Amino acid sequence: MMTRGVRTRAAQGIRTPRQERSRQSFERVLDAATELLMEVGYDGLTLAGVSARAGVSTGSIYGRIRGKDDLLTAVQARILERTEAGQDAMLARLQAGELPLDTLVPRAVDALGDFMQEYAGLLRPLMAQAMADIAVAGRGKASYGKLRDGWIAVILSRRDDIAQRPADAAVLGCFRIAYAAFARYLGLGSSMESAGEGDWAALKRNLGVMCLAFLKTPAGESSEG
């Protein structure tokens, strides 16, 4: 049960600066807000703290946003733009390799884990806040969907070599299992209590082996005998 009420927000009131000096000032505000969000979370984030770290007056910040929620919206948009560029690059590298299924699946699982580890510090406070903020959750879910669909498409490029049926559902299952395991290890979402348990390299390797074995096993076939 949530300890904080779920919030909804109307259209955001972020006013994009037009002059170069103003843009640079607002970039410093977003840099400072991102750093503080990672350090103290949303509850500890204050406009006064952002103002002090960015060297920008609180009045100037209010000239661009209506308040703390709008600032979070701007920060999340910036973070998701960065993470989605990273995931696009990761998926492009996997696609460019034109790898056989036996090589592609373990490598794709490993790449997913590395991607999530690289951006965990940025995503962790957003995923924590998403449990209480429906707007943050909605934007995060859309970004997650892009990652999921792109990763699945990479594996399905070797659809003819996948024995498990239906192939789409099988690959989706692999993504969900790998993503959940990595999120748990990295303390993303509601998994902070188990963060860092076990060996990271072994986790990635074992998940890759498991997913490949599953995809190569025809539906209904037993591993025994």
TORKOL-4160 file (C-alpha; in steps of 0.2 Angstrom, whole numbers, padded with zeros to 4 digits, m for minus):
225
<pt num="1" X="0000" Y="0000" Z="0000"/>
<pt num="2" X="0007" Y="0017" Z="m0005"/>
<pt num="3" X="0011" Y="0029" Z="0009"/>
<pt num="4" X="0010" Y="0044" Z="m0002"/>
<pt num="5" X="m0006" Y="0048" Z="m0013"/>
<pt num="6" X="m0004" Y="0046" Z="m0032"/>
<pt num="7" X="m0004" Y="0063" Z="m0040"/>
<pt num="8" X="m0009" Y="0068" Z="m0057"/>
<pt num="9" X="m0004" Y="0084" Z="m0066"/>
<pt num="10" X="m0012" Y="0096" Z="m0079"/>
<pt num="11" X="m0002" Y="0102" Z="m0094"/>
<pt num="12" X="0015" Y="0107" Z="m0088"/>
<pt num="13" X="0020" Y="0126" Z="m0087"/>
<pt num="14" X="0038" Y="0124" Z="m0093"/>
<pt num="15" X="0044" Y="0140" Z="m0102"/>
<pt num="16" X="0058" Y="0136" Z="m0114"/>
<pt num="17" X="0072" Y="0150" Z="m0114"/>
<pt num="18" X="0075" Y="0158" Z="m0131"/>
<pt num="19" X="0091" Y="0168" Z="m0128"/>
<pt num="20" X="0108" Y="0158" Z="m0127"/>
<pt num="21" X="0112" Y="0165" Z="m0110"/>
<pt num="22" X="0095" Y="0160" Z="m0103"/>
<pt num="23" X="0097" Y="0143" Z="m0110"/>
<pt num="24" X="0114" Y="0140" Z="m0102"/>
<pt num="25" X="0107" Y="0146" Z="m0086"/>
<pt num="26" X="0092" Y="0134" Z="m0087"/>
<pt num="27" X="0104" Y="0120" Z="m0092"/>
<pt num="28" X="0114" Y="0123" Z="m0075"/>
<pt num="29" X="0097" Y="0122" Z="m0066"/>
<pt num="30" X="0093" Y="0105" Z="m0074"/>
<pt num="31" X="0111" Y="0099" Z="m0071"/>
<pt num="32" X="0109" Y="0103" Z="m0053"/>
<pt num="33" X="0092" Y="0096" Z="m0051"/>
<pt num="34" X="0098" Y="0080" Z="m0059"/>
<pt num="35" X="0112" Y="0078" Z="m0047"/>
<pt num="36" X="0102" Y="0082" Z="m0032"/>
<pt num="37" X="0088" Y="0070" Z="m0037"/>
<pt num="38" X="0101" Y="0056" Z="m0038"/>
<pt num="39" X="0108" Y="0061" Z="m0021"/>
<pt num="40" X="0093" Y="0065" Z="m0011"/>
<pt num="41" X="0078" Y="0059" Z="m0021"/>
<pt num="42" X="0062" Y="0068" Z="m0025"/>
<pt num="43" X="0057" Y="0071" Z="m0007"/>
<pt num="44" X="0074" Y="0079" Z="m0003"/>
<pt num="45" X="0074" Y="0090" Z="m0019"/>
<pt num="46" X="0070" Y="0108" Z="m0016"/>
<pt num="47" X="0071" Y="0123" Z="m0028"/>
<pt num="48" X="0082" Y="0132" Z="m0015"/>
<pt num="49" X="0094" Y="0118" Z="m0015"/>
<pt num="50" X="0094" Y="0118" Z="m0034"/>
<pt num="51" X="0096" Y="0137" Z="m0034"/>
<pt num="52" X="0112" Y="0136" Z="m0023"/>
<pt num="53" X="0120" Y="0122" Z="m0033"/>
<pt num="54" X="0116" Y="0130" Z="m0050"/>
<pt num="55" X="0121" Y="0148" Z="m0045"/>
<pt num="56" X="0104" Y="0153" Z="m0052"/>
<pt num="57" X="0092" Y="0163" Z="m0042"/>
<pt num="58" X="0076" Y="0155" Z="m0036"/>
<pt num="59" X="0066" Y="0169" Z="m0045"/>
<pt num="60" X="0075" Y="0165" Z="m0061"/>
<pt num="61" X="0070" Y="0147" Z="m0059"/>
<pt num="62" X="0052" Y="0152" Z="m0056"/>
<pt num="63" X="0053" Y="0162" Z="m0072"/>
<pt num="64" X="0054" Y="0145" Z="m0081"/>
<pt num="65" X="0043" Y="0133" Z="m0071"/>
<pt num="66" X="0029" Y="0134" Z="m0060"/>
<pt num="67" X="0036" Y="0123" Z="m0046"/>
<pt num="68" X="0045" Y="0107" Z="m0041"/>
<pt num="69" X="0034" Y="0095" Z="m0051"/>
<pt num="70" X="0037" Y="0105" Z="m0067"/>
<pt num="71" X="0056" Y="0104" Z="m0063"/>
<pt num="72" X="0054" Y="0085" Z="m0061"/>
<pt num="73" X="0046" Y="0084" Z="m0078"/>
<pt num="74" X="0060" Y="0094" Z="m0087"/>
<pt num="75" X="0073" Y="0083" Z="m0078"/>
<pt num="76" X="0064" Y="0067" Z="m0082"/>
<pt num="77" X="0063" Y="0072" Z="m0101"/>
<pt num="78" X="0081" Y="0076" Z="m0101"/>
<pt num="79" X="0086" Y="0059" Z="m0093"/>
<pt num="80" X="0075" Y="0049" Z="m0104"/>
<pt num="81" X="0082" Y="0058" Z="m0120"/>
<pt num="82" X="0099" Y="0053" Z="m0114"/>
<pt num="83" X="0094" Y="0035" Z="m0109"/>
<pt num="84" X="0084" Y="0032" Z="m0125"/>
<pt num="85" X="0099" Y="0038" Z="m0136"/>
<pt num="86" X="0110" Y="0025" Z="m0126"/>
<pt num="87" X="0097" Y="0011" Z="m0129"/>
<pt num="88" X="0096" Y="0015" Z="m0147"/>
<pt num="89" X="0115" Y="0014" Z="m0149"/>
<pt num="90" X="0115" Y="m0002" Z="m0140"/>
<pt num="91" X="0102" Y="m0010" Z="m0151"/>
<pt num="92" X="0110" Y="m0003" Z="m0166"/>
<pt num="93" X="0126" Y="m0012" Z="m0162"/>
<pt num="94" X="0117" Y="m0028" Z="m0159"/>
<pt num="95" X="0108" Y="m0027" Z="m0176"/>
<pt num="96" X="0124" Y="m0022" Z="m0185"/>
<pt num="97" X="0133" Y="m0038" Z="m0180"/>
<pt num="98" X="0121" Y="m0049" Z="m0189"/>
<pt num="99" X="0124" Y="m0063" Z="m0177"/>
<pt num="100" X="0117" Y="m0081" Z="m0176"/>
<pt num="101" X="0105" Y="m0084" Z="m0163"/>
<pt num="102" X="0117" Y="m0094" Z="m0152"/>
<pt num="103" X="0128" Y="m0078" Z="m0151"/>
<pt num="104" X="0115" Y="m0065" Z="m0152"/>
<pt num="105" X="0104" Y="m0070" Z="m0137"/>
<pt num="106" X="0118" Y="m0071" Z="m0124"/>
<pt num="107" X="0126" Y="m0055" Z="m0131"/>
<pt num="108" X="0109" Y="m0046" Z="m0131"/>
<pt num="109" X="0106" Y="m0051" Z="m0113"/>
<pt num="110" X="0123" Y="m0045" Z="m0108"/>
<pt num="111" X="0120" Y="m0028" Z="m0117"/>
<pt num="112" X="0104" Y="m0026" Z="m0109"/>
<pt num="113" X="0112" Y="m0028" Z="m0092"/>
<pt num="114" X="0126" Y="m0016" Z="m0096"/>
<pt num="115" X="0114" Y="m0003" Z="m0102"/>
<pt num="116" X="0103" Y="m0004" Z="m0086"/>
<pt num="117" X="0119" Y="m0003" Z="m0075"/>
<pt num="118" X="0126" Y="0012" Z="m0084"/>
<pt num="119" X="0110" Y="0022" Z="m0082"/>
<pt num="120" X="0104" Y="0015" Z="m0065"/>
<pt num="121" X="0109" Y="0030" Z="m0055"/>
<pt num="122" X="0099" Y="0042" Z="m0066"/>
<pt num="123" X="0084" Y="0030" Z="m0067"/>
<pt num="124" X="0083" Y="0024" Z="m0049"/>
<pt num="125" X="0075" Y="0040" Z="m0041"/>
<pt num="126" X="0063" Y="0042" Z="m0056"/>
<pt num="127" X="0057" Y="0024" Z="m0054"/>
<pt num="128" X="0055" Y="0026" Z="m0035"/>
<pt num="129" X="0045" Y="0042" Z="m0038"/>
<pt num="130" X="0034" Y="0033" Z="m0051"/>
<pt num="131" X="0027" Y="0023" Z="m0037"/>
<pt num="132" X="0018" Y="0038" Z="m0031"/>
<pt num="133" X="0017" Y="0049" Z="m0046"/>
<pt num="134" X="0006" Y="0043" Z="m0061"/>
<pt num="135" X="0013" Y="0056" Z="m0073"/>
<pt num="136" X="0031" Y="0051" Z="m0070"/>
<pt num="137" X="0026" Y="0033" Z="m0071"/>
<pt num="138" X="0017" Y="0035" Z="m0088"/>
<pt num="139" X="0033" Y="0043" Z="m0096"/>
<pt num="140" X="0044" Y="0030" Z="m0088"/>
<pt num="141" X="0032" Y="0016" Z="m0095"/>
<pt num="142" X="0033" Y="0023" Z="m0112"/>
<pt num="143" X="0052" Y="0023" Z="m0112"/>
<pt num="144" X="0052" Y="0006" Z="m0105"/>
<pt num="145" X="0041" Y="0000" Z="m0120"/>
<pt num="146" X="0053" Y="0007" Z="m0132"/>
<pt num="147" X="0067" Y="m0003" Z="m0125"/>
<pt num="148" X="0057" Y="m0019" Z="m0123"/>
<pt num="149" X="0050" Y="m0018" Z="m0141"/>
<pt num="150" X="0068" Y="m0014" Z="m0148"/>
<pt num="151" X="0076" Y="m0028" Z="m0139"/>
<pt num="152" X="0063" Y="m0040" Z="m0144"/>
<pt num="153" X="0064" Y="m0035" Z="m0162"/>
<pt num="154" X="0083" Y="m0038" Z="m0162"/>
<pt num="155" X="0080" Y="m0056" Z="m0156"/>
<pt num="156" X="0066" Y="m0059" Z="m0168"/>
<pt num="157" X="0077" Y="m0055" Z="m0183"/>
<pt num="158" X="0082" Y="m0073" Z="m0180"/>
<pt num="159" X="0064" Y="m0079" Z="m0179"/>
<pt num="160" X="0067" Y="m0094" Z="m0190"/>
<pt num="161" X="0080" Y="m0101" Z="m0178"/>
<pt num="162" X="0068" Y="m0100" Z="m0163"/>
<pt num="163" X="0060" Y="m0117" Z="m0159"/>
<pt num="164" X="0049" Y="m0111" Z="m0144"/>
<pt num="165" X="0032" Y="m0106" Z="m0150"/>
<pt num="166" X="0025" Y="m0093" Z="m0151"/>
<pt num="167" X="0041" Y="m0085" Z="m0154"/>
<pt num="168" X="0035" Y="m0067" Z="m0150"/>
<pt num="169" X="0029" Y="m0072" Z="m0133"/>
<pt num="170" X="0044" Y="m0082" Z="m0129"/>
<pt num="171" X="0056" Y="m0068" Z="m0133"/>
<pt num="172" X="0045" Y="m0056" Z="m0123"/>
<pt num="173" X="0046" Y="m0068" Z="m0108"/>
<pt num="174" X="0065" Y="m0068" Z="m0110"/>
<pt num="175" X="0065" Y="m0049" Z="m0109"/>
<pt num="176" X="0054" Y="m0048" Z="m0094"/>
<pt num="177" X="0064" Y="m0061" Z="m0084"/>
<pt num="178" X="0081" Y="m0053" Z="m0088"/>
<pt num="179" X="0075" Y="m0035" Z="m0085"/>
<pt num="180" X="0067" Y="m0040" Z="m0068"/>
<pt num="181" X="0083" Y="m0049" Z="m0063"/>
<pt num="182" X="0094" Y="m0034" Z="m0068"/>
<pt num="183" X="0082" Y="m0022" Z="m0060"/>
<pt num="184" X="0082" Y="m0032" Z="m0043"/>
<pt num="185" X="0101" Y="m0032" Z="m0043"/>
<pt num="186" X="0103" Y="m0014" Z="m0047"/>
<pt num="187" X="0090" Y="m0008" Z="m0034"/>
<pt num="188" X="0078" Y="m0001" Z="m0047"/>
<pt num="189" X="0060" Y="0002" Z="m0043"/>
<pt num="190" X="0054" Y="m0007" Z="m0027"/>
<pt num="191" X="0070" Y="m0019" Z="m0026"/>
<pt num="192" X="0082" Y="m0009" Z="m0015"/>
<pt num="193" X="0082" Y="m0022" Z="m0002"/>
<pt num="194" X="0090" Y="m0035" Z="m0013"/>
<pt num="195" X="0102" Y="m0023" Z="m0023"/>
<pt num="196" X="0119" Y="m0030" Z="m0026"/>
<pt num="197" X="0116" Y="m0048" Z="m0021"/>
<pt num="198" X="0127" Y="m0061" Z="m0030"/>
<pt num="199" X="0139" Y="m0059" Z="m0044"/>
<pt num="200" X="0135" Y="m0047" Z="m0058"/>
<pt num="201" X="0145" Y="m0055" Z="m0072"/>
<pt num="202" X="0138" Y="m0072" Z="m0067"/>
<pt num="203" X="0120" Y="m0066" Z="m0067"/>
<pt num="204" X="0122" Y="m0059" Z="m0085"/>
<pt num="205" X="0130" Y="m0075" Z="m0091"/>
<pt num="206" X="0118" Y="m0087" Z="m0083"/>
<pt num="207" X="0103" Y="m0077" Z="m0089"/>
<pt num="208" X="0110" Y="m0077" Z="m0107"/>
<pt num="209" X="0112" Y="m0096" Z="m0106"/>
<pt num="210" X="0095" Y="m0099" Z="m0099"/>
<pt num="211" X="0086" Y="m0088" Z="m0112"/>
<pt num="212" X="0095" Y="m0096" Z="m0126"/>
<pt num="213" X="0091" Y="m0113" Z="m0120"/>
<pt num="214" X="0073" Y="m0109" Z="m0118"/>
<pt num="215" X="0071" Y="m0101" Z="m0136"/>
<pt num="216" X="0080" Y="m0116" Z="m0143"/>
<pt num="217" X="0068" Y="m0129" Z="m0135"/>
<pt num="218" X="0052" Y="m0133" Z="m0144"/>
<pt num="219" X="0036" Y="m0130" Z="m0135"/>
<pt num="220" X="0031" Y="m0145" Z="m0124"/>
<pt num="221" X="0048" Y="m0153" Z="m0126"/>
<pt num="222" X="0055" Y="m0159" Z="m0109"/>
<pt num="223" X="0073" Y="m0156" Z="m0104"/>
<pt num="224" X="0074" Y="m0173" Z="m0096"/>
<pt num="225" X="0076" Y="m0190" Z="m0104"/>
